[in-house]
Every structure is written in structure tokens, then in C-alpha cells.
């Protein structure tokens, strides 16, 4: 058996690319990017942007089973509420 050892190094820093920490826990960065875009678009329309929460939920599609697109599924609601910063004050997504 042959073992390949690869060493990686950063050739060029891109400020728009996520850091290693952001890749490991993308929720905060994703929320900031979505919020910035919502603020930009709402401002262009003269509106206030909506309040949002973004959570990194790996495997959510597996927990939802056959109802992966059904946000009213209890397994989705539990996952979403469990990761919300203000679970009691925000509505659960529903269709």
C-alpha cells in the first residue's frame, strides 16, 4: 500500500474566500452574507430588511427522510428551533 502525503500552502490570499474556521463552522459567515444581501436589496426598494437566522445543520436532509422539502415535518422544526438564537420569538418555517 502506498501512502501519499500532501502538503498544502496558501498561494494567494483572497479576502472573499472563507477562512479555515469559517469552513468548519459556516453559520456566522453565511448569516452575515445573506444579511448583507437582504439589506442591500431592501434598501434599494426603500424597505426594512427582514430578521433572519442561519444555522449550519449538516445532515438535515437525512433527518427529514421522505419529507425533505416539507418544513412542517417535526424533525425539521425541531432541528431549526434547536439551532435558532431566538427560537421562542421566531416562527418555524412552514409552507
TAZI-V753479 format. One record per backbone hydrogen bond with DSSP energy under -1.0 kcal/mol. CO is the residue of the C=O (numbers start at 1). NH is the residue of the N-H. Records with the same first field share a line. If there is no record, write none. Layout:
# TAZI-V753479
CO = NH, NH
This chain:
# TAZI-V753479
14 = 17
19 = 23
20 = 24
21 = 25
26 = 30
27 = 31
28 = 32
29 = 33
30 = 34
31 = 35
32 = 36
33 = 37
34 = 38
35 = 39
36 = 40
37 = 41
38 = 42
39 = 43
40 = 44
41 = 45
42 = 47
43 = 46
57 = 60
59 = 63
60 = 64
64 = 67
67 = 70
70 = 73
73 = 77
74 = 78
75 = 79
76 = 80
77 = 81
78 = 82
86 = 89, 90
